[in-house]
Amino acid sequence: MQSSRTTIDGDQDDSQVEAEFDREISELVKALRRAVDAKVWLDCSFEERERAVLSIRNEAQRRLLEDELQSITDAQGKELLVHGALYRRCSSGTRDYASLCGPLRVSRWRYRLACVRNGPSVVPLELQAGLMEGATPAMAYRVALGYAKEHSRGLEEDLRASHREPPSGSTLERMSKRLGLKAQEEARRIEAYLRQSERLPHGAAGISIGLNRSAVPMEEFRSEGTPPKTRRRTREKPYARNPPAPVDVNYRMAYVGTVTLTDQAGEGLTARRYAATPDEGPEDVLHGMMADVRNALRRGPQLRVGVVQDGAPEMWNLLRPSLVNAGVVDWLEAIDRYHLNERLAKVLRVIEPEPEARKVQLRSWHDEFDTDDRTIDHIEALIASALKKCRGEQALEVLQDNATFISNNKDRMRYVSLREAGLPIGSGATEGACRYVIGERTKRASRRWHEEGLAAALRLRSLYCSDRLPRFFAYLQRGYTAEIREADWEEPAA
C-alpha cells in the first residue's frame, strides 16, 4: 500500500507528486537551456556553457530568494507581536543580505516596542526568516564551517571556485567572528541539548580524558618607543598613510581537552574536543569535559574512567577536583607511555654505552610494561643502583631528574591495569587535539590572533572537530528567530 501525501491541491499519492515534480524540473531545464543559448554562442565549448549554467543558476536563485524575503516583509502589518510583545513600524530602509548566490536586496521595516519611548527595535523580517548576522541560514552555516576550517580568505576562494557569489573577505571575517562569538555565548546551553541525543557507541568500555596546552601566536600592542622583541627588517618604502601601531607577536598557551570513548582494546570510538583561549582559561573546557563524562556514565555506569596525559602537575591539579565535583569517585591515572619512553631513553644513554644494547633494553621494557605492572618498580631500582655508581655531573643530573619523576609518578605507570580496563596507554587523542584543533587552525604562516577572533575560531573549530557543528548550528539558528504574529486588536484609547 502506498503512503499518501497532502499537497495544496488536496490528497495525492507519492507517485503523482513525483510525476508533477519531474514535469516541473523538465520545464526548468528547458528554460535554463534557452537562457544559456541567449548568454553564450551555440558553438562555444562545454566549459563556457558550464560556466554560463552556473552563473544563470546563481542569478535565478538570487532573484527567487530576494522575492521570497520581500514577500515576507511586504506581508507584515503596521503592528506585530514579537514573542507576545507589541511592536510598531518606525522606519524603513533597504539592506543587502548575503547568500550563496549573491546579495539579496530587500526593502524592509524596523519596528519599535510600543508604549516605550525610544524602546528597543527589531527587524521582523530577519526574525521570521531566520537571517543570521546579515546572511541567509545556508550562507551563515557555510561561513561558520569555513571559519572552523580555515581563514576567511580561503573561504572566499573556495566559494568563488565553486561558482558561488560570496561577499568580500572583510565581510566574511566580521560575519565569522560574530557567529563564533554567538556560538561561544550559547555553547553550554546548546551542548546540553546535544548530549541528550548522543548515545554510547557500540562496544564502548572506557572513558579516557586528558588536558593539555598549546602555544598560539597572539598579536599584542607594544608601547611606542619600546624595541621589538624580535629583529625587524628596516622599511625602505615609506608608508603612504599613518603607520600601524607597533605590535609584538607573543606566544600564549591555549587549553585543549578531550573526552574519548574507547573499546575493550583501548581504541577510540568517538571523541569530543574542547579548546579555550589563554584569557578564557580552562573553566569552559573542564565544564564541557565533565558534562560529557557524566552523560556517558549515566548511559553506561559500567564504563571505567581514565586520565591519560603527560606529567605536567598543573594539568593533573585541574582535572582531579573537576572529576570529584562531577561525582566520579573512582578513576585510573596514567602517564602517557610516549613521554615515559622518552625519559627511559635518556636514562639508557647514561647507563648503557652500546647503542644496540640500548635498543634491545628499551624494547624489552616496552614488552614488560604490557605484561607486568611491576615493571616500573624494577626500572626504579635499576636507576637507583646506577646513581650509586655514577660519576659524571651531567649524567648524575639526568639520572636524578628521572629517578624523581618516576618516584613521583610510578603509580600512574601500571599499564596492564589500564589495558584491562579498556583504556589507552597513550594520550594521543589529547596530543592530536593540540595539533588538529589548535595547531592546524592557528599556527600557519603569518598567523596572529586577537582575543575575539581566536575565541570565535576555537569554539567553531572544537565543534567541527567533535562532529557536532551541524546539530549545534541548528540550535544556534533558533536564537535568531522569534514568534511573529499580526496584532489583531486595537489598543485602547488613552
For each residue, the residues with C-beta under 8 A, 3 or more apart:
1:
2: 13 14 15
3: 13 14
4: 11 12 13 14
5: 11 12 13 14 17
6: 10 11 12
7: 10 11 12 17
8:
9: 12
10: 6 7
11: 4 5 6 7
12: 4 5 6 7 9 16 17 20
13: 2 3 4 5 16 17
14: 2 3 4 5 17 18
15: 2 18 19
16: 12 13 19 20
17: 5 7 12 13 14 20 21
18: 14 15 21 22
19: 15 16 22 23
20: 12 16 17 23 24
21: 17 18 24 25
22: 18 19 25 26
23: 19 20 26 27
24: 20 21 27 28
25: 21 22 28 29
26: 22 23 29 30
27: 23 24 30 31
28: 24 25 31 32
29: 25 26 32 33
30: 26 27 33 34
31: 27 28 34 35
32: 28 29 35 36 53 56 57 60
33: 29 30 36 37
34: 30 31 37 38
35: 31 32 38 39 56 60
36: 32 33 39 40 49 52 53 56
37: 33 34 40 42
38: 34 35
39: 35 36 52 55 56
40: 36 37 44 48 49 52
41: 44
42: 37
43:
44: 40 41 48 49
45: 48 49
46: 49 50
47: 50 51
48: 40 44 45 51 52
49: 36 40 44 45 46 52 53
50: 46 47 53 54
51: 47 48 54 55 163
52: 36 39 40 48 49 55 56
53: 32 36 49 50 56 57
54: 50 51 57 58 163
55: 39 51 52 58 59 163
56: 32 35 36 39 52 53 59 60
57: 32 53 54 60 61 101
58: 54 55 61 62 101 102 163 164 165
59: 55 56 62 63 101 102
60: 32 35 56 57 63 64
61: 57 58 64 65 99 100 101
62: 58 59 65 66 99 101 102 103 104 165
63: 59 60 66 67
64: 60 61 67 68
65: 61 62 68 69 99 101 104 136
66: 62 63 69 70 104 105 106
67: 63 64 70 71
68: 64 65 71 72 129
69: 65 66 72 73 97 104 106 108 125 129
70: 66 67 73 74 106 107
71: 67 68 74 75
72: 68 69 75 76 125 128 129
73: 69 70 76 106 107 108 109 124 125
74: 70 71
75: 71 72
76: 72 73 80 109 124 125 128 484 486
77: 80 486 487
78: 88 89
79: 86 87 88 89 114 486 487
80: 76 77 86 87 111 124 484 485 486 487
81: 84 85 86 87 483 484 485 486 487
82: 85 87 111 122 124 127 482 483 484
83: 482 483
84: 81 483
85: 81 82 113 114
86: 79 80 81 113 114 115 487 491
87: 79 80 81 82 111 112 113 114 121 122 124
88: 78 79 111 112 114
89: 78 79 92 109 110 111
90: 109 110 111 112 121
91: 109 110
92: 89 107 108 109 110
93: 107 108 110
94: 105 106 107 108
95: 105 106 108 134
96: 103 104 105 106
97: 69 103 104 106 131 134 135 136
98: 103 104 134 135 136 139 166 167 171 175
99: 61 62 65 102 103 104 135 136 138 139 165
100: 61 136 138 139 142 159 164 165 166
101: 57 58 59 61 62 65 164 165
102: 58 59 62 99 165
103: 62 96 97 98 99 165 167
104: 62 65 66 69 96 97 98 99 136
105: 66 94 95 96
106: 66 69 70 73 94 95 96 97 125
107: 70 73 92 93 94
108: 69 73 92 93 94 95 123 125
109: 73 76 89 90 91 92 123 124 125
110: 89 90 91 92 93 121 122 123
111: 80 82 87 88 89 90 121 122 123 124
112: 87 88 90 116 119 120 121
113: 85 86 87 116 119 120 121
114: 79 85 86 87 88 119 491
115: 86 119
116: 112 113 119 120
117:
118:
119: 112 113 114 115 116
120: 112 113 116
121: 87 90 110 111 112 113
122: 82 87 110 111 126 127 482
123: 108 109 110 111 126 127
124: 73 76 80 82 87 109 111 127 128 482 484
125: 69 72 73 76 106 108 109 128 129 131
126: 122 123 129 130 131 480
127: 82 122 123 124 130 480 481 482 484
128: 72 76 124 125 481 482 484
129: 68 69 72 125 126 136
130: 126 127 137 477 480 481
131: 97 125 126 134 135 136 137 480
132: 135 136 137 140 179 477 480
133: 140 175 178 179 182
134: 95 97 98 131 171 175
135: 97 98 99 131 132 139 140 143 175
136: 65 97 98 99 100 104 129 131 132 139 140
137: 130 131 132 140 141 477
138: 99 100 141 142
139: 98 99 100 135 136 142 143 166
140: 132 133 135 136 137 143 144 175 179 473 477
141: 137 138 144 145 470 473
142: 100 138 139 145 146 155 159
143: 135 139 140 146 147 155 172 175 176 179
144: 140 141 147 148 176 179 180 183 460 469 473
145: 141 142 148 149 460 464 469
146: 142 143 149 150 152 154 155 158 159 172 176
147: 143 144 150 151 152 155 176 177 179 180 456 457 460
148: 144 145 441 457 460 461 463 464 469
149: 145 146 154 155 441 461 464
150: 146 147 154 155 441
151: 147 154 155 447
152: 146 147 155 156 169 172 173 176
153: 156 157 169
154: 146 149 150 151 157 158
155: 142 143 146 147 149 150 151 152 158 159 166 172 176
156: 152 153 159 160 166 168 169 172
157: 153 154 160 161
158: 146 154 155 161 162
159: 100 142 146 155 156 162 164 165 166
160: 156 157 163 164 165 166
161: 157 158
162: 158 159
163: 51 54 55 58 160
164: 58 100 101 159 160
165: 58 62 99 100 101 102 103 159 160
166: 98 100 139 155 156 159 160 172
167: 98 103 171 172 175
168: 156 171 172
169: 152 153 156 172 173
170: 173 174
171: 98 134 167 168 174 175
172: 143 146 152 155 156 166 167 168 169 175 176
173: 152 169 170 176 177
174: 170 171 177 178
175: 98 133 134 135 140 143 167 171 172 178 179
176: 143 144 146 147 152 155 172 173 179 180 456 457 460
177: 147 173 174 180 181 452 453 456
178: 133 174 175 181 182 456
179: 132 133 140 143 144 147 175 176 182 183 456 460 476
180: 144 147 176 177 183 184 455 456 457 459 460
181: 177 178 184 185 452 455 456 459
182: 133 178 179 185 186 476 479
183: 144 179 180 186 187 190 456 459 460 463 472 476
184: 180 181 187 455 456 459
185: 181 182
186: 182 183 189 190 475 476 479
187: 183 184 190 191 284 288 459
188: 191 192 284 287 288
189: 186 192 193
190: 183 186 187 193 194 472 475 476
191: 187 188 194 195 288 291 468 472
192: 188 189 195 196 291
193: 189 190 196 197 475
194: 190 191 197 198 468 471 472 475
195: 191 192 198 291 292 295
196: 192 193
197: 193 194 471
198: 194 195 295
199: 299
200: 204 261 296 299 300 303
201: 204 261 269 270
202:
203: 263 264 269
204: 200 201 261 262 263 269 296 300 303
205: 262 263 264 303 304 421 422
206: 261 262 266 303 304 305 306 421 422 423
207: 259 260 261 262 293 296 297 303 304 305 306
208: 258 259 260 262 266 268 306 307 308 423 424 429
209: 257 258 259 260 289 293 305 306 307 308 319
210: 257 258 307 308 309 427 429 430
211: 255 256 257 282 285 286 289 309 315 318 319 430
212: 255 256 257 309 310 312 315 427 430 431 433 434
213: 253 254 255 256 315 434
214: 253 254 256 434 435 438 439
215: 251 252 253 254
216: 251 252 253 254 277 278 438 442 443 449 454
217: 249 250 251 442 443 447 448 449
218: 249 250 251 252 278 448 449 450 451 454
219: 247 248 249 448 449 450
220: 247 248 249 250
221: 245 246 247
222: 226 228 229 246 247 248
223: 226 246
224: 245 246
225:
226: 222 223 246
227:
228: 222 231 232 246 248
229: 222 248 250
230: 248 249
231: 228
232: 228
233:
234:
235: 238 239
236:
237:
238: 235
239: 235 242 243
240:
241:
242: 239
243: 239
244: 247
245: 221 224
246: 221 222 223 224 226 228
247: 219 220 221 222 244
248: 219 220 222 228 229 230
249: 217 218 219 220 230 448
250: 217 218 220 229
251: 215 216 217 218
252: 215 216 218 277 278
253: 213 214 215 216 278
254: 213 214 215 216 275 276 277 278 438 442 454 458
255: 211 212 213 274 275 276 278 280 281 282 285
256: 211 212 213 214 273 274 275 285 430 433 434 437 438
257: 209 210 211 212 273 274 275 282 285 286 288 289 430 433
258: 208 209 210 271 272 273 274 289 429 430 433
259: 207 208 209 271 272 289 292 293 296
260: 207 208 209 268 269 270 271 272 424 429
261: 200 201 204 206 207 268 269 270 271 296 303
262: 204 205 206 207 208 265 266 267 268 269 422 423 424
263: 203 204 205 266 267 269 422
264: 203 205 422
265: 262 419 422
266: 206 208 262 263 418 419 422 423 424 425
267: 262 263 424
268: 208 260 261 262 271 424 429
269: 201 203 204 260 261 262 263
270: 201 260 261 467
271: 258 259 260 261 268 429 433 466
272: 258 259 260 288 289 292 466 468
273: 256 257 258 433 436 437 462 465 466
274: 255 256 257 258 284 285 288 289 462 466
275: 254 255 256 257 285 433 437 438 458 459 461 462
276: 254 255 280 281 282 283 284 285 455 458
277: 216 252 254 280 451 454 455 458
278: 216 218 252 253 254 255 281
279: 451
280: 255 276 277 283 284 455
281: 255 276 278 284
282: 211 255 257 276 285 286 318
283: 276 280 286 287
284: 187 188 274 276 280 281 287 288
285: 211 255 256 257 274 275 276 282 288 289
286: 211 257 282 283 289 290 318 319 322
287: 188 283 284 290 291
288: 187 188 191 257 272 274 284 285 291 292
289: 209 211 257 258 259 272 274 285 286 292 293 322
290: 286 287 293 294 322 323 325 326
291: 191 192 195 287 288 294 295
292: 195 259 272 288 289 295 296
293: 207 209 259 289 290 296 297 305 323 326 328
294: 290 291 297 298 326 327
295: 195 198 291 292 298 299
296: 200 204 207 259 261 292 293 299 300 303
297: 207 293 294 300 301 303 305 328
298: 294 295 301
299: 199 200 295 296
300: 200 204 296 297 303
301: 297 298
302:
303: 200 204 205 206 207 261 296 297 300
304: 205 206 207 331 332 421 422 423
305: 206 207 209 293 297 323 328 330 331 332
306: 206 207 208 209 331 332 333 334 418 421 423 424
307: 208 209 210 316 319 320 323 331 332 333 334
308: 208 209 210 333 334 335 336 418 423 424 425 426 427 430
309: 210 211 212 312 315 316 319 335 336 427 430
310: 212 315 335 336 339 427
311: 335 339 405 409
312: 212 309 315 316
313: 316 317
314: 317 318
315: 211 212 213 309 310 312 318 319
316: 307 309 312 313 319 320 333
317: 313 314 320 321
318: 211 282 286 314 315 321 322
319: 209 211 286 307 309 315 316 322 323
320: 307 316 317 323 324
321: 317 318 324 325
322: 286 289 290 318 319 325 326
323: 290 293 305 307 319 320 326 328 331
324: 320 321 327 328 329
325: 290 321 322
326: 290 293 294 322 323
327: 294 324
328: 293 297 305 323 324 331
329: 324
330: 305
331: 304 305 306 307 323 328
332: 304 305 306 307 417 418 421 423
333: 306 307 308 316 411 412
334: 306 307 308 337 412 413 414 415 418 423 425
335: 308 309 310 311 339 340 409 412 413
336: 308 309 310 339 340 425 426 427 431
337: 334 340 341 369 415 425 426
338: 341 342 426 427 431
339: 310 311 335 336 342 343 427
340: 335 336 337 343 344 413
341: 337 338 344 345 362 366
342: 338 339 345 346
343: 339 340 346 347 402 405 406
344: 340 341 347 348 362 365 379 402
345: 341 342 348 349 358 362
346: 342 343 349 350 398 402
347: 343 344 350 351 379 383 386 398 399 402
348: 344 345 351 352 358 361 362
349: 345 346 352 358 398
350: 346 347 386 390 395 398 399
351: 347 348 382 383 386 399
352: 348 349 357 358 361
353:
354: 357 358
355: 358 359
356: 359 360
357: 352 354 360 361
358: 345 348 349 352 354 355 361 362
359: 355 356 362 363
360: 356 357 363 364
361: 348 352 357 358 364 365
362: 341 344 345 348 358 359 365 366
363: 359 360 366 367
364: 360 361 367 368
365: 344 361 362 368 369 375 379
366: 341 362 363 369 370
367: 363 364 370 371
368: 364 365 371 372 375 378
369: 337 365 366 372 375 376 413 415 416 425
370: 366 367 415 416 419
371: 367 368 416
372: 368 369 375 416
373: 376 414 415 416 417
374: 377 378
375: 365 368 369 372 378 379 413
376: 369 373 379 380 406 410 413 414
377: 374 380 381 410
378: 368 374 375 381 382
379: 344 347 365 375 376 382 383 406
380: 376 377 383 384 403 406 407 410
381: 377 378 384 385
382: 351 378 379 385 386
383: 347 351 379 380 386 387 399 402 403 406
384: 380 381 387 388 403
385: 381 382 388 389
386: 347 350 351 382 383 389 390 399
387: 383 384 390 396 399 400 403
388: 384 385
389: 385 386
390: 350 386 387 395 396 399
391: 395 396
392: 395 396
393: 396 397
394: 397 398
395: 350 390 391 392 398 399
396: 387 390 391 392 393 399 400
397: 393 394 400 401
398: 346 347 349 350 394 395 401 402
399: 347 350 351 383 386 387 390 395 396 402 403
400: 387 396 397 403 404
401: 397 398 404 405
402: 343 344 346 347 383 398 399 405 406
403: 380 383 384 387 399 400 406 407
404: 400 401 407 408
405: 311 343 401 402 408 409
406: 343 376 379 380 383 402 403 409 410 413
407: 380 403 404 410
408: 404 405
409: 311 335 405 406 412 413
410: 376 377 380 406 407 413
411: 333 414
412: 333 334 335 409
413: 334 335 340 369 375 376 406 409 410
414: 334 373 376 411 417 418
415: 334 337 369 370 373 418 419 425
416: 369 370 371 372 373 419 420
417: 332 373 414 420 421
418: 266 306 308 332 334 414 415 421 423 424 425
419: 265 266 370 415 416 422 423 425
420: 416 417
421: 205 206 304 306 332 417 418
422: 205 206 262 263 264 265 266 304 419
423: 206 208 262 266 304 306 308 332 334 418 419
424: 208 260 262 266 267 268 306 308 418 427 428 429
425: 266 308 334 336 337 369 415 418 419
426: 308 336 337 338
427: 210 212 308 309 310 336 338 339 424 430 431
428: 424 431 432
429: 208 210 258 260 268 271 424 432 433
430: 210 211 212 256 257 258 308 309 427 433 434
431: 212 336 338 427 428 434 435
432: 428 429 435 436
433: 212 256 257 258 271 273 275 429 430 436 437 438 465
434: 212 213 214 256 430 431 437 438 439
435: 214 431 432 438 439 440
436: 273 432 433 439 440 465
437: 256 273 275 433 434 440 441 458 461 462 465
438: 214 216 254 256 275 433 434 435 441 442 443 458 461
439: 214 434 435 436 442 443
440: 435 436 437 443 444
441: 148 149 150 437 438 457 458 461
442: 216 217 254 438 439 447 449 454 457 458
443: 216 217 438 439 440 447
444: 440 447
445:
446:
447: 151 217 442 443 444
448: 217 218 219 249
449: 216 217 218 219 442 453 454 457
450: 218 219 453 454
451: 218 277 279 454 455
452: 177 181 455 456
453: 177 449 450 456 457
454: 216 218 254 277 442 449 450 451 457 458
455: 180 181 184 276 277 280 451 452 458 459
456: 147 176 177 178 179 180 181 183 184 452 453 459 460
457: 147 148 176 180 441 442 449 453 454 460 461
458: 254 275 276 277 437 438 441 442 454 455 461 462
459: 180 181 183 184 187 275 455 456 462 463
460: 144 145 147 148 176 179 180 183 456 457 463 464 469
461: 148 149 275 437 438 441 457 458 464 465
462: 273 274 275 437 458 459 465 466
463: 148 183 459 460 466 468 469 472
464: 145 148 149 460 461 467 468 469
465: 273 433 436 437 461 462
466: 271 272 273 274 462 463 469
467: 270 464
468: 191 194 272 463 464 471 472
469: 144 145 148 460 463 464 466 472 473
470: 141 473 474
471: 194 197 468 474 475
472: 183 190 191 194 463 468 469 475 476
473: 140 141 144 469 470 476 477
474: 470 471 477 478
475: 186 190 193 194 471 472 478 479
476: 179 182 183 186 190 472 473 479 480
477: 130 132 137 140 473 474 480 481
478: 474 475 481
479: 182 186 475 476
480: 126 127 130 131 132 476 477
481: 127 128 130 477 478
482: 82 83 122 124 127 128
483: 81 82 83 84
484: 76 80 81 82 124 127 128
485: 80 81 488
486: 76 77 79 80 81
487: 77 79 80 81 86
488: 485
489:
490:
491: 86 114
492:
493:
494:
